[in-house]
Amino acid sequence: MRNSFSAVFLELLLLSSVMALASAGEPTKWLTLSGNAPLVIARGGFSGLFPDSSYYAYSFALSVSLPDVVLWCDVQLTKDGAGICSSYLTLENSTSIGAIFSGKENSYVVNGVTTKGWFSIDFTLDDLANVYLQIVHLKYSILKSQLPQGLKGSQFLAIITFLCKCLICMILQFTESLFLFYVQNAAYLAKNQGLSVTDAVLDILEKAGYSNQTTMKVMIQSTNSSVLTKIKKNGNYELVYEIDETIEDVANSTVGDIKSFAHSVVISKSSIQPTTALYTKMMTDTITKLQAFKLPVYVKLFSNEFVSQAWDFFSDATVEINFFVMGSGVDGLITDFPKTAAAYKKNKCLGQGEKTPSYMAPIQPGSLLELIPNIALPPALPPLAILTSSGVDEPPLPAISVKAPVSVPATPAPAPSGSSKPEISTPAFMAGFPFLLAYLLLLL
């Protein structure tokens, strides 16, 4: 199985190299706030093809993308307080945990919603050693079945292991990639589970030597102003505030509030370009307003699968990216397919100035909708929200509660022959980059 996976990995790497577009022409005049090319943020690594947040996904993103690609880690906590990279608080949709811990699902009220499933907070890091990550972003099961079995699973990465392995990949490939940690459910975990996800992330980053260094950027993202306000007092990180609703504008006073605790903002594609029945209609003022206050804007989520794009983009991921970059001036692209965004940034058609081909012009919102007879028009867009301070302001995070001891889940079935070792928790002696390097080299 390992040889099969290695062959597939090398074939994909060779294919991506053949498909890469060479740089040519004049330097591209980017519309970002900095004037530089937009960031490519790899959500869970190359998660459009490999299991989200797996070593395979991160290493392939580093191999085929740009030197400054941002590696995104969704932070979850285990029962023993270890930080892991995983997309969801419940694990059944993206892992094999249901088969290994059958009948061990639980039910909690999370942010006011009763949620049932296998929660990471009910298992220790050792418990999860034999649980495998699975591909969840592919839209059609027929595509999943065509992938080699070796690509469907890999083990959880503890955050410290994620940092170590990615740093080694960067050294071997002479790249300087960045890290983004997405912190979720902090108030719930503190109040109901006695766990502090913010403290866990800060502790790991401090032990890894990132708390005060400036050579490698670390980004911390959250939908909660309370999380970013706390983290702002504890390190030199880029704080990213995610607006988790579709909006058409932001009140001036609200932008000022955001700037008090964040350095940049994440919004959805629909907050820039709303659609009705997948037809674009108009552009909002959201990105213009945020950038007017010198807040970089990163946009999510980009994918190669045509069902994720509006019809106006002709089922072409590059046409969609071109609209948001050259038509809207976004500062970063959050994507499941970092190779596509990286290839776009190197597209030789972008540096042609007045000679830029017409097919590289951004699409005009609503132009396709105008061709539809009135009788066949899709429903009108509902009114979109204007973000105000009430949607941003939050009380401080609650104090950590003391949680009563709970029984440990049943011991899982023995791991299949040839499975990799359990992930290693944070070593106390790792106080900087040289220790990270030495630590991982000892494991090779």
N, C-alpha and C positions, 0 to 999 in steps of 0.2 A: 504493500500500500504506500509506504514511504517513497519507493522508487517511482511508482506511478504518479504520485503527486509531484515529485521533483521534475519529472519529464513534462507534465502539464505546465508547471510553473515556468520552466525554461522556454517552452513553446510560446506561452503568452508574453513573456518578456521579449523574445525575438520578434513576435508579431507587432508589439507596441513600438519597437525600435524602427521597424520597416515603415510603419504608418506615421511616424513623427514627421512634422512639417519643419523644414529648415528655415531659420531666420533669414530675412532678406529685406532689401528696401530701406527707406528712411526709418528712424526711430518712431515708434508709434506715439501719438499724442493722446495719452490716456486722460479720461475725464474724472479721475478720482481726485479726492481732496489733496493728496500728496503729489499728484502728477505721475506717480509710479503705477506699474501694472497692478491690477487688483489681486488680492490674495486668493489662493486656492486653498480652501479648508476642507480636508478629507474627513467627512463624517464617519467615524468608526473605521478609518482607513479606506481601502478600496472595497467598501461594503456593498457596492452594487454587484460584485462578482464573488467575493469571499465572505465568510461569516463575519458579521459586524463585530468590531473590537477584538478580532483575533490577531495573532501574530502574523498569519498569512496576509491578512488585509493590510496591516500597517507596513509590513516589509515590502509588499508589492507596490503600495502607494509611494513609498520612498524610492523604489527602483525605477518606476516609469513616469513619475511626475516631475515637478520642478524642484530645485535645491531648497527653495524656501516654502515648500508645502507645509501647511499647518495640520498636525495630526490631532483629531478630535477624540476625546475619551469621555463617554457618559459615566459619571461617577456614581456607583452604588456602594453600599456598605454591607458587610456580612455581620453575623451575630457577634463575632469576636472583634468587631470594629475595623476589620481590614478593608481597605479601599480596593475595588475592582472596577474594570471597565466593562460595562454592560448597558445595553440600550434602555432597559426597563426595570422598574422596581420589582415587578413580577417576572419570572424567568421562563414560564412555560412556552411563550410565543417565539422565543429565540434560542432555546436550548433543549437538551434531551432530559431535563430534570424530571419530567412527569414519568418517564419510564424507569428511572433509577430510584426515585423516592415516591413510588406509587402510593396514593392515599395520604400524602403528607402536606397537601395544600392547606392553606389557612385563609381566614377572612379578617380584614381590618377595614376600618373607616378611614380612608385616606383623603384628606382635604374635603371632607364632607360627603364622600362617595364610598359606599360599601363595595370593597374590592376583594374578590376571591382569587387565589392562585398560589403559586409557589414563590414566596418572597425571599429575596436574598438575605434579609435580616433574620430569617429563621434557620440559616445554615452557616456553619463556620467555613473558613477558607479551605480547611482540610476536607470537609464534607463535599465541597464542590470540585475536588480534584479530579473526579471521574465523570463530571458533567461536561458535555460537549456543546459548543456553540453551533448554531445552524443558520443557514442563509434565510433571511426573512424579507428582503427587499424586492426579490424577483416577483413580477406580477402574475406570471402564469406557471402553474405546476409542471407543464410540459417542458419548460426550459429547465426547471430544477432537475427533472429526471434525466436530462441529457448531460448534466454535469457529472464528471467522475466522482465516485463516492468519496475519494480522499479530500475533495474540496468542501464537503458538507460539514465538517466538524473540526474543531480545535478547542483547546481548553481555555478557561478563564485566565485573564492576565491580571494579576495583582498590579496596582498602579506602579509600585516600585520596580517590578519586573518589566512592565511596559516601558518605563523610562530607560532602564538599563539596556534592553534589547534594541530599542530605537536608537539610542546613542551609539551603540556599536555599529549599527547599519549606517548611520550618518558618517562615522569615522571611516569606514571602509569605502563609502561612496563619495567622500569629500563634500558632503552637503551640510547645510545649516538649517534644518527644518525647525519648526516651532511646535509648541504643544498648546492645546486648548482643553481645559477641563470644564465640563458642564455639570454644575451642581444643582441637584433637584431635591425637592421634598425635605428641605432642611428643617423647617418648623415642625413638620409632622414627626420626623425622626427624633428631634430633640424632646418634644413634649410627650410623645406616645411610646417611643422605643428606647429612650435614654441614650441616644447616639448623636454625636455631633459630626455631621459630614464636613462642615467647614473646618473644624479643628483637625479632622483626619487628613484633609487635603493639605492644609497649611503645614502640618507636622511632616508629612512625606516630602513636600517641596523643600522645607527647611533642612531636613536630613540629607536631601539630595543636592543641597548647595544652591538652590534657585531663589532663595528668599531675598537676597540682596544683590545678586549679580545682574549685569545689564547686557551681556554679550548674546544671550539666547533668550528670546522673548517667550514668556509664559502667559497665556490668556486664561482667564477664569470667567465663565459665562453663567448667568442665572436669570430666571424670570422674576426673581425676588430682589427688590431693592435692599431689603434687610440683610441678605447674604452678602451683597457687594459692599454695603456700608461696613460690615464687620471685617471683611477681608481687606478693605482699603487701609485699615489701621495696622495690617500685619504683613507687609511685604511689597516688593516692587513688581507688580503684575499689571497687565492690561486688563481692566475690568470691562466686561461686555454685558450690556443689559439687553435681554431678549423681550420684545413686545409680542406677547403670545396671543394677540387677537388681530383680526384684519381691520385696519384703520385707513382713513383717507387723509388725515391731517393730524397735526400735533399742536396743541396750544403753546404759545411762546413760553409761558410760565412753566409749563410742564417740561419743555426741553431744558430750561434752566435747572429744574429739579433733577433731571437725569444726569446732567453734567456734574452735579455735586457728588455723585457716587460712581459714575461710569465714564469710561474713555471712548467707548464706541457702542453701537447699537446693532442688534439683529432683528430683521423684520422678514415676513414672508413675501413671496413673490406677489401674492394677491394684494398686499398693501401698497404695491407700486402699480401693478397692472391687474386689476380685478377682471374676472371673466364670468360670463354667464353661459352655461352649457358648453364650456371650453372655447368660447369665442371672446376675444378681447374687445373691450368697449371704449375705455378711456384710461388716462393716466391720472394718478392721484398727486397731491402735493407733498406726500410724506417724505420722500427722500430729499426733495428740495429744501424743505423746512429743516430737517435734521442736519444736513450738510451746511446750511446757512449759519448754523451755530457751531461749526467746525467739529461735528461728530461724524466719524467714519461710519458707513452703513454697510453691513454684511447681509446678504440675502440668501434665504434657503427656500426650498431644497431643490437642487438640480439633479436630474437623472437622465440616463440615456434612453429609457423606455418611452416609447411614443405616447403611451396613455397618460404620461405625467405632464405633457405639454399642451398648450392651447393649439387649436387647429391653425391659427394664423402662422405658426412657426413651421408648418409643413412637415410635422413629425421629425424635425431635424434638431438635435440637441445643440448644434453649433449656431443655428439661426436664433434659437432662444437665448443662448449665452450672449450673442452679439447684440441683441436688443437691450438686455439689461446692462451690458458694459458700455456700449457706444451710444445707446439710446437713452439710458437712465443715469449712467455714471456711477454705478455701484462700486464700493471699495473692496468687496470681497465676495466670493462665490462659495457657498456651502454645498457640497456635492457628494453623491455616492460614487461618482466616477471621476476622480481627480485627473485621470489621464486625458479625458476629453477637454476639460477646462485648461489644462496645461498646454495641450496641442493648440487650442484656440489662441492662447497668449503668444505663441510662436508663429502664428499664421502670417505668411509673407504678404498677404493681401492687406494687412492692417497698416503697413508703413508706406503706402503709396501716395499719400497726400491727395492732391486733386485727381490723381489717376486711379483712386480707389474704385474697383469695379462696382457697378450698381447693385450687384447681388450681395455686396457686403454692407449695403445701407440698412439700418435698422428698419423693421417693419413698422407700418403706421397703425397704431391701435384703432380698432373698429373698422378697418378697411374691408375685411372679409365679411363682417356683419352687414355692411351696406349692400352686399350682393344678394342677400337673402330676401325673398318676397315677404311682405308684411304678414301674410297669413301663416308663414312658417317661422317667424321670428321666435327665438327662445324667450323665456320670461325676463322681465326687466330686473336689473340689479337691485337688491334691497339696499336701503340706506346704510352707509358704512359709518363706523364710529369715529369720533374725534377724541384722541387721547387727552385726558385732562389729569390734573395732579391727583385726583381721587383714585385713578387707576394705577398710580405709581407709588404713592406714599404708603408705607407699611410700618407697623410697630417693630421694635427690635426683636430679634429671635428669642424665643422662650428659653428659660433655663433648662438645663439637662435634667430630666426626671430620673428617678431611681426605679428601674424596672425589676420586678420580681423574677427570680430564676425560673427558667422554663426547661422542660425536658429536651434532651438532645435528640434529633431525628435518628431514626433507625440507621444502622450501618448499611451503606449501599452495597450492591453486589460487587464482587472483585473486579478490578479493572481488566479489560481485555489484554492479552499478551502484547507487549510492544508499546503500551501506552506510555506517554511521557510522565515525568515526575511531577508531583504537586508543586504549585507555585510557592515561592518562598516569601515569607512575610518580611517586613522592613527591618534590615539589620541596624542596630543602634549605632554602629561605628561609621555609617556612611554619612560623612559630613561634607562631602564635596565631590566634584566630578572625578578627580583621580581615583577616589575610592570606588565610585560607580564602575569605572573602567576596570580596575583591578578585580572587583567582585565578580563581574560577568565573565572576564577572561578565565577565572578559576573554574567557572561552570562549563566552559567549552570543552 
